[in-house]
């Protein structure tokens, strides 16, 4: 009987993964179709997909263009949950780049709460409210929102990654790891995977699995070579592994890429126990001391 139960669980898991992947493929196809329609003739849903296309390019210029599309869609239909969710995501992304800009987080909350009023069974606004709490240094409060998001959509990779981050900030690195691994499985082609992999590297740091930190950080850097956190963690892991020469080379790259880096960027991370921040900083400082 137990074997049969396991088979059903595996079937459900595979089904969730297929749904998640197909959803992204359909979205990409719909985005491509919008380029066959003139800007002034785009309908609300087409404006949203065109905006997503620009967001996925992850350049400053494209990000601003994406906002133009989302705002035009909002003017067309201010009660569209799809539009409200895209605006919430846009301001969350900018808040993340600005290390938790409070005005942007307020806008995320505004759009997410309105999206919930429009569609209470949409997982996205619950997830957005969860990540707001994370950015505001309230990971415990975030878990309630993220649990609701995952109850609605168990295959929602963004919510799974955020749940991992919340647990990580609360000091539960071992419990966080499966959420990050689930995210990798559910969304293997996501353009923001570099962040999930960075979080996974942090979790491996806290359980002191240094080979896993290095390998995971490398995967993150392959996707986003300028992501400071992944290289920062890799340097610390190399030092803890006794690979001093490699750590020095990585530190030289880090210094070149991030000449204005301050350890305040790591101290800002809202771990519930600030000893976690000090642990990561100490790992990195080993490399500086070796220079």
C-alpha positions as CSV (number, residue, x, y, z in Angstrom):
1,X,0.0,0.0,0.0
2,X,2.8,2.4,0.9
3,X,4.4,1.8,-2.5
4,X,1.2,2.7,-4.2
5,X,0.9,5.9,-2.2
6,X,4.4,6.8,-3.2
7,X,3.6,6.3,-6.8
8,X,0.6,8.6,-6.5
9,X,2.8,11.2,-4.8
10,X,5.4,10.9,-7.6
11,X,2.6,11.3,-10.2
12,X,1.3,14.5,-8.6
13,X,4.9,15.9,-8.3
14,X,5.6,15.2,-12.0
15,X,2.3,16.7,-12.9
16,X,3.0,19.9,-11.0
17,X,6.4,20.2,-12.7
18,X,4.9,19.7,-16.1
19,X,2.2,22.3,-15.4
20,X,4.9,24.8,-14.2
21,X,7.1,24.3,-17.3
22,X,4.2,24.5,-19.7
23,X,2.9,27.6,-18.1
24,X,6.2,29.4,-18.8
25,X,6.3,28.1,-22.4
26,X,2.8,29.4,-23.1
27,X,3.7,32.7,-21.6
28,X,6.8,33.0,-23.8
29,X,4.8,32.2,-26.9
30,X,2.1,34.8,-26.0
31,X,4.8,37.4,-25.4
32,X,6.2,36.7,-28.9
33,X,2.8,37.1,-30.5
34,X,2.4,40.7,-29.1
35,X,5.2,41.9,-31.3
36,X,2.9,41.3,-34.3
37,X,0.5,44.0,-33.0
38,X,1.2,47.8,-33.1
39,X,1.8,49.4,-29.6
40,X,-1.4,51.6,-29.9
41,X,-3.6,48.5,-30.7
42,X,-2.4,46.3,-27.9
43,X,-5.1,45.0,-25.5
44,X,-4.5,44.8,-21.7
45,X,-3.3,41.2,-21.7
46,X,-0.9,42.0,-24.6
47,X,0.5,45.0,-22.8
48,X,1.2,42.8,-19.8
49,X,3.0,40.2,-21.9
50,X,5.0,42.8,-23.8
51,X,6.0,44.3,-20.4
52,X,7.1,40.9,-19.2
53,X,9.3,40.4,-22.2
54,X,11.1,43.7,-21.4
55,X,11.4,42.8,-17.7
56,X,13.0,39.4,-18.6
57,X,15.8,41.2,-20.5
58,X,16.9,42.6,-17.1
59,X,18.5,45.8,-18.4
60,X,17.8,49.2,-16.9
61,X,16.3,50.5,-20.1
62,X,14.1,47.5,-20.6
63,X,12.9,47.6,-17.0
64,X,11.7,51.2,-17.5
65,X,10.0,50.3,-20.8
66,X,8.3,47.4,-19.0
67,X,6.9,49.9,-16.5
68,X,5.5,52.0,-19.3
69,X,3.6,48.9,-20.6
70,X,2.3,47.9,-17.2
71,X,1.1,51.5,-16.5
72,X,-0.6,51.7,-19.8
73,X,-2.3,48.4,-19.0
74,X,-3.3,49.8,-15.6
75,X,-4.9,52.8,-17.3
76,X,-6.8,50.4,-19.6
77,X,-8.0,48.2,-16.7
78,X,-7.2,49.3,-13.2
79,X,-9.0,46.2,-11.8
80,X,-7.1,43.5,-13.7
81,X,-5.3,41.2,-11.2
82,X,-2.8,40.4,-13.9
83,X,-1.8,44.0,-14.3
84,X,-1.8,44.6,-10.5
85,X,0.5,41.6,-10.0
86,X,3.0,42.8,-12.7
87,X,3.1,46.2,-11.1
88,X,3.7,44.6,-7.7
89,X,6.5,42.5,-9.2
90,X,8.1,45.5,-10.9
91,X,8.3,47.5,-7.7
92,X,9.5,44.5,-5.7
93,X,12.3,44.0,-8.2
94,X,13.3,47.6,-7.9
95,X,13.1,47.5,-4.1
96,X,15.3,44.4,-4.1
97,X,17.9,46.2,-6.2
98,X,17.7,49.2,-3.8
99,X,18.1,47.0,-0.7
100,X,14.6,47.3,0.5
101,X,13.5,50.8,-0.5
102,X,10.5,51.5,1.7
103,X,8.5,53.5,-0.8
104,X,8.7,50.8,-3.4
105,X,7.7,48.2,-0.8
106,X,4.7,50.3,0.1
107,X,3.7,50.2,-3.6
108,X,4.2,46.4,-3.8
109,X,1.8,46.1,-0.8
110,X,-0.7,48.5,-2.4
111,X,-0.9,46.6,-5.7
112,X,-0.8,43.1,-4.0
113,X,-3.7,43.9,-1.7
114,X,-5.8,45.3,-4.5
115,X,-4.9,42.2,-6.6
116,X,-6.2,40.0,-3.7
117,X,-9.5,41.9,-3.7
118,X,-9.8,41.2,-7.4
119,X,-8.9,37.5,-7.1
120,X,-8.5,35.9,-3.7
121,X,-7.5,32.6,-5.2
122,X,-4.4,34.0,-7.1
123,X,-1.2,32.8,-5.4
124,X,0.9,35.7,-6.6
125,X,-0.4,38.5,-4.3
126,X,0.0,36.3,-1.3
127,X,3.6,35.6,-2.4
128,X,4.2,39.3,-2.9
129,X,3.0,40.1,0.6
130,X,5.3,37.4,1.9
131,X,8.4,38.8,0.2
132,X,7.5,42.3,1.5
133,X,7.6,40.9,5.0
134,X,11.0,39.3,4.2
135,X,12.4,42.6,2.9
136,X,11.1,44.4,6.0
137,X,12.9,42.0,8.3
138,X,9.8,40.1,9.3
139,X,10.4,36.5,8.0
140,X,8.1,34.9,10.5
141,X,5.2,37.0,9.3
142,X,6.1,36.2,5.7
143,X,5.6,32.4,6.3
144,X,1.8,32.8,6.7
145,X,1.4,34.6,3.3
146,X,3.8,32.1,1.6
147,X,2.0,29.1,3.0
148,X,-1.3,30.5,1.6
149,X,0.4,31.0,-1.8
150,X,1.7,27.4,-1.8
151,X,-1.7,26.1,-0.7
152,X,-3.3,27.7,-3.7
153,X,-0.5,26.7,-6.1
154,X,2.0,24.1,-4.8
155,X,4.1,24.4,-7.9
156,X,4.7,28.2,-7.6
157,X,8.5,28.3,-7.8
158,X,8.7,32.0,-6.6
159,X,6.8,31.2,-3.4
160,X,8.9,28.1,-2.7
161,X,12.1,30.1,-3.1
162,X,10.7,32.9,-0.8
163,X,9.7,30.3,1.8
164,X,13.2,29.0,1.7
165,X,14.5,32.5,2.2
166,X,12.1,33.1,5.2
167,X,13.3,29.9,6.9
168,X,16.9,30.8,6.1
169,X,16.5,34.2,7.8
170,X,15.0,32.5,10.8
171,X,18.0,30.3,11.2
172,X,16.5,27.1,9.7
173,X,19.1,26.5,6.9
174,X,18.6,22.7,6.8
175,X,14.8,23.2,6.4
176,X,15.3,25.9,3.8
177,X,17.4,23.8,1.4
178,X,14.6,21.6,0.1
179,X,12.6,24.7,-0.8
180,X,15.4,26.0,-2.9
181,X,16.0,22.6,-4.5
182,X,12.3,22.4,-5.3
183,X,12.5,25.8,-7.0
184,X,15.3,24.6,-9.2
185,X,13.3,21.6,-10.2
186,X,10.1,23.5,-10.9
187,X,11.6,26.4,-12.7
188,X,14.9,25.3,-14.3
189,X,14.9,28.1,-17.0
190,X,13.8,31.0,-14.8
191,X,15.7,34.2,-15.5
192,X,16.0,35.0,-11.8
193,X,17.4,31.6,-10.9
194,X,20.7,33.3,-10.0
195,X,19.0,34.6,-6.8
196,X,17.5,31.2,-5.8
197,X,21.0,29.6,-6.3
198,X,22.5,32.4,-4.2
199,X,20.1,31.7,-1.4
200,X,20.9,28.0,-1.7
201,X,24.6,28.8,-1.4
202,X,23.9,30.7,1.8
203,X,22.0,27.7,3.2
204,X,24.9,25.4,2.4
205,X,27.3,27.9,4.1
206,X,25.4,27.7,7.3
207,X,25.5,23.9,7.3
208,X,29.2,24.2,6.3
209,X,28.9,22.2,3.2
210,X,31.7,24.1,1.5
211,X,32.0,22.1,-1.8
212,X,28.2,22.6,-2.3
213,X,28.6,26.4,-1.6
214,X,31.3,26.7,-4.2
215,X,29.4,24.6,-6.9
216,X,26.1,26.4,-6.3
217,X,27.7,29.8,-6.3
218,X,29.4,29.0,-9.6
219,X,26.0,28.1,-11.0
220,X,24.6,31.4,-9.9
221,X,27.5,33.3,-11.3
222,X,27.2,31.6,-14.6
223,X,23.7,33.1,-14.9
224,X,24.6,36.5,-13.4
225,X,28.4,37.2,-13.3
226,X,27.8,40.5,-11.5
227,X,25.8,39.1,-8.6
228,X,27.9,40.1,-5.6
229,X,26.4,37.7,-3.1
230,X,27.3,34.5,-4.9
231,X,30.9,35.5,-5.4
232,X,31.1,36.7,-1.8
233,X,29.9,33.4,-0.5
234,X,32.2,31.5,-2.9
235,X,35.2,33.4,-1.6
236,X,34.4,32.5,2.0
237,X,33.8,28.9,1.1
238,X,37.1,28.6,-0.7
239,X,38.9,30.0,2.3
240,X,37.1,27.6,4.7
241,X,38.1,24.8,2.3
242,X,41.8,25.8,2.4
243,X,41.8,26.8,-1.2
244,X,43.6,30.1,-0.5
245,X,45.0,30.8,-4.0
246,X,41.6,30.3,-5.6
247,X,40.0,32.6,-3.0
248,X,42.6,35.3,-3.7
249,X,41.8,35.1,-7.4
250,X,38.1,35.4,-6.8
251,X,38.7,38.3,-4.4
252,X,40.5,40.1,-7.1
253,X,37.6,39.7,-9.5
254,X,35.2,40.7,-6.7
255,X,37.1,43.9,-6.0
256,X,37.2,44.8,-9.7
257,X,33.5,44.2,-10.2
258,X,32.4,45.8,-6.9
259,X,34.9,48.6,-6.1
260,X,32.5,50.4,-3.8
261,X,31.5,47.3,-1.9
262,X,30.8,47.8,1.9
263,X,30.2,45.0,4.3
264,X,27.0,46.9,5.3
265,X,25.4,45.2,2.3
266,X,25.8,41.9,4.2
267,X,24.9,43.4,7.6
268,X,21.7,44.7,6.0
269,X,20.4,41.2,5.3
270,X,17.6,40.7,7.9
271,X,18.7,37.5,9.7
272,X,16.8,37.1,12.9
273,X,20.1,36.2,14.6
274,X,22.8,38.8,13.6
275,X,25.5,36.1,14.4
276,X,24.5,34.8,11.0
277,X,25.7,38.0,9.3
278,X,28.9,38.0,11.3
279,X,29.5,34.4,10.2
280,X,29.3,35.2,6.5
281,X,31.4,38.3,7.0
282,X,34.1,36.4,8.9
283,X,34.4,33.8,6.1
284,X,34.9,36.5,3.5
285,X,37.4,38.5,5.7
286,X,39.6,35.4,5.8
287,X,40.5,36.1,2.2
288,X,41.2,39.8,2.8
289,X,43.5,38.8,5.6
290,X,45.4,36.4,3.4
291,X,46.2,39.1,0.8
